[in-house]
Every structure is written in C-alpha cells, then in structure tokens.
Amino acid sequence: MTATSFRLALAQLNPVVGDVSGNAEKVRAARKQAAAADADLVMFPELFLSAYPPEDLVLKPAFQDACRKACEALARETADGGPAVLVGLPWVEDGKLYNAYALLDAGLIQSVRFKVDLPNYGVFDEKRVFEPGPLPGPVVFRNHIRLGLPICEDIWGEEVVECLSETGGEILLVPNGSPYRRGVIDERLNVAVARVVESGLPMVYLNQLGGQDELVFEGASFVLNADKSFACQLPAFREALGITDWVREDGQWRCKPGEIAVVESSEEADYAACVLGLRDYVQKNGFPGVVLGLSGGIDSAICAAMAVDALGADKVRCVMMPFRFTSQESLDDAKACAEALGVRYEIVPIAEPVEGFERALADLFAGTNRGITEENLQSRVRGTLLMSISNKFGPMVVTTGNKSEMSCGYATLYGDMNGGYNPIKDLYKTEVFRICELRNRWKPTGALGPDGEVIPHNIIVKPPSAELRENQKDQDSLPPYEVLDDILACLIEHEMRLADIVARGHDIDTVKKVERLLYLAEYKRRQAAPGVKVTRKNFGRDRRYPIVNRFRDSGEGAYAPDTTLVKGVGKAGGESFDF
C-alpha cells in the first residue's frame, strides 16, 4: 500500500451463529486468501465472530468472553505483516454490551467502533440486547486512510454518515447483517446512493451470506464510488471474496472497476432464498438429509425440488402414503416427480393404521357423522410415519404448507404440519405455481438438482386437492387462490381495513370469512415449523398477533376521531402550562 493506492478484500461469507471458533477459522482462511491476492485490508460482515443475529445468546457472559478471546487471537496474528482485518463482534465496555466493529492490525486491536442506530422493528430486536454507541469518528488505517465504519442500520438514517463525513472520513466501509426479503436489494441500493450523495464519499456495502433459522442473508455486496457509479457487485446467495483496488485521485479515493455479478431478482431470488435457507438449516443443525411426503400435489413437489437443489438427490427421501381417496393421477404424478428429481421414493399405504384409529374411536364417535376429524386422522397418520422415519434414520422432516394454507388454518396440527422446517412457509399458493414454472426452465447457480422439467406439468395444471375425502378440491372450502391470496396480502402485508379491501373489488362476506380464518389459525401457526422469510411480513418474526383475540373489523371505512373531545395530547394531566 502507498499513500495513493490500496487493495481491499470483501469477505462475503457464511458464518454460523454461536460457532465462534469456526467463524474465526473462516476469518483466518479468508485473510490467507486475501494475503495471496496482496490485499492490505480484509473486511467481514456485521457481528461475524458471533454471526448475526445472535439474539439472547449474546447476553451470556461466556459467549461474550469467547468472542473477545477470538478477536484478540486474530489481532495477535496480524503481527505477521499480512492484511489488516475488520471484523464484527459483541463487545463489553464499562459493563455495557455493544454491537462492535474492530480494526485488527500490527498485532493489536487498533480501533473499535460501536453501532449507533439499533433497529427494533420487523425481524430486528437489537435494543433488547445492545446499547447504542456514541456518534463515531473515522478510524485511521496505517496512517494513510480515514475509514468511516457505520454498521448496517447506521446508514439508513443521515446522522452517523454525516458525522463521519464532517470529521474527515474518506471511505465508508459498511458491514451488514441485512436479511433477504422481496425488494430489499433495491431498497438497500437507494439508501446507499442517498448516503453517498449526501456525504460525497464512496461506499463499500458488505453483507452477510447464509441462512439462520427463518432468515436468509443473500450477500449481494457492492461498492459505489462517490459519483454513484457501480465499481463492484458481488453475487447473491453465494460466498465470495471480492478484491477491490482503490486509488486516490484529486484528493478523493476511488474504486477501480471490478467484478459486476448478475444478481437474481423477483421469483428467481425468492427461489434461491428458499434453497439457501433450507440448505443451511439442515446442514448447520447437523441433519444427514431430509424426508418428506410426496403427495402428487404442487406444494410437496416444489419442496422436493428445493431439497434436491439444496442438498443433492442422495440426501432426499420421498414417501407417498396413499389412502382410499388418493387418486391414481396423484400416484402417477408423485412417481414422475420423484423420478425427474432422482430421489429415493417409497410407497407406504396408510389404510391399516387409519382404520385402526377409526376402530379405536368407534365407540366414542358413535352417533356422529364422519367429517373433518376423520379426514385429519389421515394427515396425522402420515405425519407420524414421517416422524418415525426421521427418528429411526435421522433425516429432518420437511413440512410443505404454503402461506395461503398457513394463513387460513388449512393444515392439520400434528399431521401435515409435522416437520423441522418449511421452505415455502412464506410463499402464497399463487406464488408456488409461478415458482414451479420457473424451476422447470431455470435453477440457481450452484443448485444440485437436475436441469429441465422436474415438476411434471400435470401437477401444475390440475386443481389442488388435499384428497382427504372423495372428489375433494381446495376451492370447496376456500375462495379461488387468486382471490384468497390478494385478500391475505391486504390483511397481512398491508394491514388494510376491510372496507379498503372490498374497494379493490372483493366481496365483503368473503373478506370477512378470510379475516376470521386468519385470526382463528393463529394458535396453529404458533406451533408450526420455522420457514424461510421471503415477504415483508412473515409469520413469527414479523407478524406477532395474540392467539386470544376477539377483534373483528366491522367493515366500515376509516373513522374520523372527534377532536372536540380531546383536551390535551401528551401533556401532563391533559393540560398545557405556561412558565
């Protein structure tokens, strides 16, 4: 490095929450690779040593100690004269816990900066565990460059970057733990451009990669020069070590043109997120593979495809469990799907156990009509069989309910809801159809499944059915999915009034029915397996509703409050005082 140039490596890597030693080894490996590329500095994403988000694990003193010890060990290793390291970790200072970013160089922890703006909305809950840091000044790197180190949310407002700019910062290096959701990549870019324009400084946006429970971090890191031009774009949904070259021109640092990867968008990004989330959940939890019920329907078919793309066909076991209501068409479609994916496929008839339960309950149910209870017995037997295979051989059960079904309770507790993880939990039924068509003509880079059609066309075009009674169709008890999904998106993603949903052209009775089903199914969703977050509001982390809930929207329009009744708002005793 000279006073007019330096080389920066961007380590877009996949850490594991809690695996401090493993994450530190990733730092060492990336630093070695960066050294081979003659980099001066290698930076890692937010809280990389703990991985993000550590949630309440970060409150354990032993965990805090482990992260600090790992950081100190890495700092000592930089005495070898190789690249300096920027790495994130939880940091205790004066009895307070911070989300920190540390510069390690020349055998020392040269500087530490704390995150100022702690997000506390949606999936984020950082105010629960961290203290906000003071407004930071820049860090001086090797007496040549003044680095601004705003951490993730710090760039979503103006204050932190403004402070760094006004105190002499020359480049903004931003470590992030920003999870994927539909449209977020464009939102991040808009925020970054705004901060670059306001500050007049170039920006490096480095994001974490990998799945963590429901969250998927897609990476998609990038570099913007001060003139807003793209200098570098790393790929999404894949690890990468990007090497960037910087020169000082006319007193300002500029990144030379580098790699510009194509980043997936729309349904391609959703599918890639589901695959990455499933892969990491299975592998990071140490499961040898997965097992799922392959019914001949579209939901289990796309889940099987995602599983094969994530893990490989040899790690996926599919089981068809027919009963007397299972059609020959479903048997044929399930077999064709399994053959197209190349997975192990078995048929386990369930007539005997289902009828055994019915005989055991015959006296108790005497005098009642056959109905949903008997239908659910089929689902619960299937769930028990899948869990037994999981217990005996070790693979995790993949559950396959889409967001439309999870919204309306069109799923059976301890039956088809059995399982460890659900890759399509946040995809509505209409989106599942589109993604199936997508997968038949495309697959993500690095996917382990076969090319071409893996979901038979008949599965996509036939009317959906749970096949729990003769000639059953989903639309017997639910509105058409294009209607249902629009109403659900209005209620869940946008929290719209019923009157506003009706104004979109929906029938008021249908809207009220869907709202009722949505509220009633909350107790089921609390017991559901986790699944990949794709939309703005997934069930669980984003949307936290009470199970006991008697509120129902009357369907009236927006209420205009009677302001003549209000004496004072936010004032002591409802009164204002003159001093």
C-alpha positions in Angstrom: 0.0 0.0 0.0 1.1 3.5 -0.8 -0.4 6.8 0.1 -2.2 6.8 -3.2 -3.5 3.2 -3.5 -4.6 0.2 -1.5 -6.3 -3.1 -2.0 -9.4 -4.1 0.0 -10.8 -7.7 0.1 -14.5 -8.1 0.8 -15.3 -11.4 2.6 -18.9 -12.2 1.9 -19.0 -15.4 3.9 -21.4 -17.7 5.7 -20.9 -17.9 9.4 -22.7 -20.0 12.0 -24.4 -18.4 15.0 -22.5 -19.5 18.1 -19.7 -21.2 16.3 -17.1 -18.7 17.4 -14.1 -20.9 16.7 -15.4 -21.9 13.4 -16.2 -18.3 12.4 -12.7 -17.3 13.5 -11.2 -20.0 11.2 -13.2 -18.5 8.4 -11.5 -15.2 9.1 -8.1 -16.9 9.0 -8.8 -18.7 5.8 -10.1 -15.5 4.1 -7.2 -13.5 5.4 -4.8 -16.1 3.9 -6.6 -15.9 0.6 -6.6 -12.1 0.8 -2.8 -12.1 1.5 -2.2 -14.2 -1.6 -4.0 -11.5 -3.5 -1.8 -8.8 -2.0 -4.7 -7.2 -0.1 -3.9 -4.6 2.5 -7.2 -5.0 4.4 -9.9 -7.6 4.5 -13.3 -6.8 5.9 -16.1 -9.1 7.3 -19.8 -8.5 7.8 -21.5 -7.3 10.9 -21.0 -9.4 14.1 -19.2 -12.0 12.1 -17.5 -13.7 15.0 -20.8 -14.4 16.7 -22.8 -14.5 13.4 -25.9 -12.5 13.0 -28.4 -12.4 14.7 -27.2 -13.9 17.9 -30.4 -12.9 19.7 -30.3 -13.6 23.5 -27.3 -15.8 23.2 -25.3 -12.6 23.1 -26.3 -11.9 26.7 -24.3 -14.9 28.0 -21.0 -13.7 29.6 -19.3 -16.9 28.5 -20.3 -16.2 24.9 -19.1 -12.6 25.1 -15.8 -13.9 26.5 -15.4 -16.4 23.7 -15.9 -13.7 21.0 -13.5 -11.3 22.7 -10.8 -14.1 23.1 -11.2 -15.0 19.4 -10.9 -11.3 18.4 -7.7 -10.9 20.5 -6.2 -14.1 19.0 -6.9 -12.8 15.5 -5.4 -9.4 16.4 -2.1 -11.1 17.6 -1.9 -12.9 14.3 -1.8 -9.7 12.3 1.7 -9.1 13.6 2.9 -11.2 10.7 2.7 -8.1 8.4 -0.2 -9.5 6.3 -3.5 -7.9 5.7 -5.3 -6.0 8.5 -8.7 -7.2 9.5 -12.1 -5.5 10.1 -14.4 -7.9 12.0 -17.6 -7.5 13.9 -18.3 -8.9 17.4 -20.2 -8.3 20.6 -18.1 -6.1 22.8 -18.4 -5.3 26.5 -17.1 -1.9 27.6 -17.8 -0.4 31.1 -20.4 -3.0 31.8 -22.4 -2.3 28.6 -22.8 -4.6 25.6 -22.3 -3.1 22.1 -22.5 -4.3 18.5 -18.9 -3.5 17.6 -16.6 -3.4 14.6 -12.9 -3.8 15.3 -9.8 -3.0 13.2 -7.0 -5.6 13.8 -3.5 -4.7 12.6 0.2 -5.0 13.5 -0.7 -7.4 16.3 -3.2 -5.1 18.1 -6.8 -4.1 18.2 -6.2 -0.7 16.7 -9.7 0.7 16.9 -13.2 -0.3 17.8 -16.4 1.4 16.8 -19.9 0.8 18.1 -23.2 0.6 16.3 -25.3 3.7 16.9 -28.7 3.1 15.4 -30.1 -0.2 16.8 -33.0 -1.5 14.7 -36.1 -2.5 16.6 -38.7 -3.3 14.0 -39.7 -6.3 11.8 -37.3 -9.1 12.4 -34.8 -6.9 14.3 -34.7 -6.6 18.1 -31.3 -5.1 18.8 -32.4 -2.7 21.5 -33.3 -5.8 23.6 -29.6 -6.8 23.8 -27.3 -4.0 22.8 -26.5 -0.4 24.0 -26.3 2.3 21.3 -22.8 3.6 20.7 -21.8 7.3 20.5 -21.6 9.0 17.2 -18.3 7.8 15.7 -15.4 9.5 14.1 -13.3 7.8 11.4 -10.6 5.2 12.0 -7.1 6.0 10.7 -5.7 3.0 8.8 -1.9 2.7 8.6 -1.6 6.5 8.7 -2.9 6.9 5.2 -6.7 6.5 5.1 -9.5 7.7 7.3 -12.1 5.0 7.3 -15.7 5.6 8.3 -17.3 2.4 9.8 -21.0 2.8 10.1 -22.6 -0.5 10.9 -25.7 -1.7 8.9 -28.6 0.4 10.2 -26.3 3.3 10.8 -26.6 4.2 7.1 -30.4 4.0 7.0 -30.5 7.5 8.6 -28.4 10.5 7.9 -26.8 11.3 11.2 -24.0 8.8 11.5 -22.7 9.2 8.0 -23.0 13.0 8.3 -20.8 12.8 11.4 -18.2 10.6 9.7 -18.1 12.9 6.7 -17.7 16.1 8.8 -15.0 14.5 10.9 -12.8 13.6 8.0 -13.9 10.2 6.8 -12.7 9.3 3.3 -14.3 6.0 2.6 -17.4 4.4 4.1 -16.9 0.7 4.9 -20.3 -0.7 6.0 -20.6 -4.2 7.5 -24.1 -5.6 7.3 -26.3 -8.3 8.6 -29.3 -7.5 6.3 -31.7 -10.4 5.6 -33.4 -11.0 2.4 -36.9 -10.1 1.6 -38.6 -9.3 -1.6 -37.5 -5.9 -2.9 -34.9 -5.3 -0.3 -31.9 -5.3 -2.7 -33.3 -2.2 -4.5 -34.1 -0.6 -1.1 -30.5 -1.0 0.1 -29.1 0.5 -3.1 -31.4 3.5 -2.8 -30.3 4.1 0.8 -26.6 3.7 -0.1 -26.9 6.1 -3.0 -28.6 8.7 -0.7 -25.7 8.5 1.8 -23.1 8.7 -1.0 -24.8 11.8 -2.4 -25.1 13.5 1.0 -21.6 12.7 2.1 -19.7 12.8 -1.2 -17.9 9.7 -0.1 -17.5 6.3 -1.8 -19.2 3.3 0.0 -18.5 -0.4 0.4 -21.6 -2.3 1.4 -20.6 -5.8 2.6 -23.4 -8.1 3.6 -23.5 -11.5 5.4 -24.3 -14.6 3.5 -26.3 -17.7 4.6 -29.4 -19.0 6.4 -30.1 -18.5 10.1 -33.4 -20.0 11.2 -36.1 -18.1 9.3 -33.7 -15.5 7.9 -31.6 -15.7 4.8 -28.8 -13.3 4.1 -28.2 -13.2 0.4 -25.0 -11.2 0.3 -25.2 -9.2 -2.9 -22.5 -6.8 -1.6 -21.4 -3.9 -3.7 -19.2 -0.8 -4.0 -20.3 2.7 -5.0 -18.0 5.4 -6.0 -18.6 9.0 -4.9 -20.2 9.7 -8.3 -22.8 6.9 -7.6 -21.2 4.6 -10.2 -21.0 0.9 -9.5 -17.5 -0.3 -9.1 -18.2 -3.8 -7.9 -21.1 -6.1 -7.4 -20.6 -9.5 -5.7 -23.1 -12.3 -6.4 -26.2 -13.1 -4.3 -26.8 -16.3 -2.5 -23.1 -17.5 -2.8 -20.0 -16.9 -0.8 -17.4 -14.7 -2.4 -14.1 -12.9 -1.7 -14.1 -9.8 -3.7 -10.8 -8.0 -4.4 -11.1 -4.2 -4.9 -8.4 -1.8 -5.9 -8.5 1.8 -4.7 -6.6 4.9 -5.9 -6.6 8.4 -4.7 -7.4 10.9 -7.5 -7.6 14.6 -6.9 -7.7 14.1 -3.2 -10.5 11.5 -3.2 -10.5 7.7 -3.1 -12.0 5.8 -6.0 -12.5 2.1 -6.5 -11.4 0.8 -9.9 -13.9 -1.1 -11.9 -14.2 -4.7 -10.7 -16.5 -7.7 -10.8 -20.1 -6.9 -11.7 -22.1 -10.1 -10.9 -25.7 -10.6 -12.1 -28.0 -10.6 -9.0 -31.2 -12.7 -9.0 -34.4 -10.8 -8.7 -38.2 -11.5 -8.4 -39.1 -15.2 -8.3 -35.6 -16.2 -9.0 -34.4 -14.5 -5.8 -37.3 -16.0 -3.8 -36.5 -19.5 -5.0 -32.7 -19.1 -4.4 -33.5 -17.8 -0.8 -35.7 -20.8 -0.1 -33.0 -23.2 -1.3 -30.2 -21.5 0.7 -32.4 -21.3 3.8 -33.2 -25.0 3.7 -29.7 -26.0 3.0 -28.2 -24.1 5.9 -30.9 -25.1 8.3 -30.3 -28.8 7.6 -26.5 -28.6 7.4 -25.9 -26.2 10.3 -28.1 -28.3 12.5 -26.3 -31.5 11.5 -29.1 -33.5 9.8 -27.8 -36.1 7.3 -30.6 -35.2 4.9 -34.4 -34.8 4.7 -37.6 -36.8 4.3 -40.9 -35.5 3.1 -44.3 -36.8 2.0 -44.7 -36.6 -1.8 -48.4 -36.4 -2.4 -48.6 -35.7 -6.1 -49.5 -32.1 -5.3 -47.7 -28.9 -6.2 -46.5 -27.9 -2.7 -44.7 -31.2 -1.9 -43.3 -31.2 -5.4 -41.7 -27.8 -5.1 -40.4 -28.6 -1.7 -38.8 -31.8 -3.0 -37.2 -29.8 -5.8 -35.9 -27.2 -3.4 -34.5 -30.0 -1.2 -32.7 -31.6 -4.1 -31.3 -28.3 -5.2 -30.1 -27.6 -1.7 -28.7 -30.9 -0.6 -28.5 -33.3 -3.6 -30.8 -36.1 -4.6 -28.9 -38.6 -2.4 -29.9 -36.6 0.7 -33.6 -36.5 -0.1 -36.1 -39.3 0.7 -39.7 -39.0 -0.5 -42.6 -41.1 0.7 -46.0 -41.5 -0.9 -48.6 -42.5 1.7 -51.9 -43.3 -0.2 -55.3 -43.9 1.3 -58.5 -44.8 -0.5 -59.1 -41.2 -1.5 -55.7 -40.9 -3.2 -56.2 -40.9 -7.0 -54.2 -42.8 -9.5 -53.4 -39.4 -11.0 -51.6 -38.4 -7.8 -49.7 -41.7 -7.6 -48.5 -41.2 -11.1 -47.6 -37.6 -10.6 -45.7 -38.3 -7.4 -43.7 -41.1 -9.1 -42.9 -38.9 -12.1 -41.7 -36.1 -9.9 -39.5 -38.4 -7.8 -38.0 -39.9 -11.0 -37.4 -36.5 -12.5 -35.5 -35.4 -9.3 -33.7 -38.7 -9.0 -34.7 -39.2 -5.3 -35.3 -42.3 -3.2 -39.1 -42.9 -3.4 -41.2 -45.3 -1.4 -44.9 -46.0 -1.1 -46.3 -46.7 2.4 -50.1 -47.3 2.3 -51.9 -45.9 5.4 -55.2 -47.8 5.3 -54.4 -50.1 8.1 -53.2 -47.5 10.7 -56.0 -45.1 9.7 -58.7 -47.7 10.0 -57.1 -48.9 13.3 -57.6 -45.4 14.8 -61.1 -45.3 13.5 -61.9 -48.7 15.2 -60.3 -47.4 18.4 -62.5 -44.3 18.4 -65.7 -46.1 17.1 -67.4 -46.3 20.5 -66.5 -42.7 21.4 -67.7 -41.4 18.0 -70.9 -43.5 17.8 -73.8 -41.5 16.6 -71.8 -38.7 15.0 -71.3 -38.0 11.3 -68.0 -38.6 9.5 -66.2 -35.3 8.9 -63.1 -33.3 9.4 -61.9 -35.3 12.4 -61.7 -38.5 10.3 -60.1 -36.6 7.5 -57.4 -35.3 9.9 -56.7 -38.8 11.0 -55.2 -39.5 7.6 -53.0 -36.4 7.8 -51.9 -37.3 11.4 -51.0 -40.9 10.4 -48.8 -39.5 7.6 -47.2 -37.1 10.0 -46.5 -39.9 12.5 -45.0 -42.1 9.8 -42.7 -39.4 8.6 -41.6 -38.5 12.1 -40.9 -42.2 12.7 -38.6 -42.4 9.6 -36.9 -39.3 10.9 -36.4 -40.8 14.4 -35.1 -44.1 13.0 -32.8 -42.9 10.3 -32.0 -39.2 11.2 -33.3 -37.1 8.3 -35.3 -34.0 9.1 -38.9 -33.9 8.1 -39.6 -31.1 5.6 -43.1 -29.7 6.0 -44.8 -28.4 2.9 -47.6 -25.9 3.8 -47.7 -22.7 1.8 -48.6 -19.3 3.2 -52.2 -19.4 2.0 -52.8 -22.6 3.9 -50.9 -21.4 7.0 -53.0 -18.2 6.9 -56.3 -19.9 6.8 -55.5 -22.9 9.0 -55.9 -25.2 6.0 -53.4 -27.6 7.6 -53.5 -30.3 10.3 -51.7 -29.9 13.6 -49.6 -33.0 14.3 -50.2 -34.1 10.8 -49.1 -32.3 7.6 -47.7 -29.5 9.9 -45.2 -32.0 11.4 -41.6 -31.3 10.5 -38.5 -29.4 11.3 -38.5 -26.7 8.5 -40.7 -25.4 5.8 -39.1 -23.8 2.8 -42.4 -22.4 1.3 -44.0 -21.2 4.5 -43.8 -17.5 3.3 -45.0 -18.2 -0.3 -48.6 -17.8 -1.2 -50.2 -20.6 -3.3 -50.3 -18.5 -6.5 -46.6 -17.8 -6.0 -45.9 -21.5 -5.6 -47.5 -22.1 -9.0 -45.3 -19.4 -10.6 -42.1 -20.7 -8.9 -42.8 -24.3 -10.1 -43.0 -23.0 -13.7 -39.8 -21.0 -13.1 -37.9 -24.1 -11.7 -38.8 -26.1 -14.8 -36.9 -23.6 -17.0 -34.2 -22.4 -14.6 -32.3 -23.3 -11.4 -30.0 -21.2 -9.2 -26.2 -21.2 -9.7 -24.8 -24.0 -7.6 -28.1 -25.9 -7.3 -27.5 -29.6 -7.0 -30.7 -30.7 -8.8 -31.1 -31.7 -12.5 -31.8 -29.2 -15.3 -35.0 -29.1 -17.1 -38.5 -30.1 -16.0 -38.5 -31.6 -12.5 -42.1 -30.8 -11.7 -44.5 -32.7 -14.1 -46.8 -30.3 -16.0 -49.9 -32.1 -14.7 -49.0 -31.3 -11.1 -49.0 -27.6 -12.0 -52.3 -27.5 -14.0 -54.5 -29.9 -12.0 -56.9 -28.4 -9.4 -55.3 -28.6 -5.9 -56.7 -31.1 -3.5 -55.8 -32.5 -0.1 -57.6 -35.8 -1.1 -58.9 -36.4 2.4 -62.4 -37.2 1.0 -64.0 -38.3 -2.3 -63.6 -35.7 -5.1 -62.3 -33.0 -2.7 -60.9 -29.8 -4.1 -59.3 -26.9 -2.2 -61.9 -24.5 -3.7 -64.7 -26.4 -2.0 -63.9 -24.5 1.3 -61.6 -21.7 0.1 -62.1 -18.8 -2.4 -60.1 -19.2 -5.7 -56.5 -18.7 -4.8 -56.0 -15.6 -6.9 -58.8 -14.0 -4.8 -57.7 -15.5 -1.5 -54.1 -14.5 -1.9 -54.9 -10.9 -2.7 -57.1 -10.7 0.3 -54.5 -12.3 2.5 -51.8 -9.9 1.2 -54.0 -7.0 2.0 -54.6 -8.3 5.6 -51.1 -9.5 6.4 -48.6 -7.5 4.4 -50.5 -4.2 4.4 -52.9 -4.4 7.5 -55.7 -2.9 5.4 -59.2 -2.1 6.6 -61.8 -4.5 5.3 -63.6 -1.6 3.6 -60.4 -0.8 1.6 -60.1 -4.5 0.6 -63.7 -4.5 -0.6 -63.0 -1.4 -2.6 -60.4 -3.4 -4.6 -63.4 -5.5 -5.9 -63.7 -8.2 -3.3 -67.0 -9.5 -1.8 -67.5 -8.3 1.8 -68.6 -11.7 3.1 -65.6 -13.4 1.5 -63.2 -10.8 3.0 -64.8 -11.3 6.5 -64.5 -15.0 6.2 -60.9 -14.9 5.3 -60.2 -12.4 8.2 -61.9 -14.8 10.6 -59.9 -17.8 9.3 -56.7 -15.8 9.6 -57.3 -14.9 13.2 -58.6 -18.4 14.2 -55.5 -20.1 12.8 -53.0 -18.1 15.0 -52.8 -21.0 17.5 -51.7 -23.3 14.7 -49.1 -21.0 13.4 -47.5 -20.7 16.9 -46.9 -24.5 16.7 -45.7 -24.5 13.1 -42.1 -25.3 11.9 -39.9 -22.3 11.1 -39.5 -21.4 7.4 -37.7 -19.0 5.1 -38.8 -15.4 5.2 -39.5 -14.0 1.7 -42.2 -11.4 2.1 -42.3 -8.2 4.0 -44.2 -9.8 6.8 -43.7 -13.5 7.6 -45.4 -15.3 10.3 -43.5 -15.3 13.6 -40.7 -12.8 13.5 -42.6 -10.0 11.6 -46.2 -10.6 12.4 -46.8 -11.3 16.1 -50.6 -11.5 16.8 -52.3 -12.7 20.0 -53.9 -16.1 20.0 -56.7 -14.9 22.1 -58.2 -12.2 20.0 -61.8 -11.2 19.7 -61.3 -8.2 17.4 -63.0 -8.2 14.0 -63.1 -5.4 11.6 -66.6 -4.1 11.2 -66.1 -3.4 7.5 -66.7 0.3 8.0 -64.4 2.9 6.4 -61.8 4.9 8.2 -63.0 6.6 11.4 -62.7 10.3 11.9 -62.0 10.9 15.6 -64.0 13.6 17.4 -61.2 16.1 18.1 -63.5 18.3 20.1 -63.4 15.8 22.9 -59.6 15.9 23.2 -58.4 18.4 25.8 -54.7 17.6 25.5 -52.4 15.1 23.9 -49.1 14.2 25.5 -49.4 16.9 28.2 -49.5 16.5 31.9 -53.0 16.0 33.2 -54.3 16.8 29.7 -53.4 20.4 30.2 -50.7 22.8 29.0 -48.8 25.0 31.2 -47.2 28.5 30.8 -43.9 29.1 32.5 
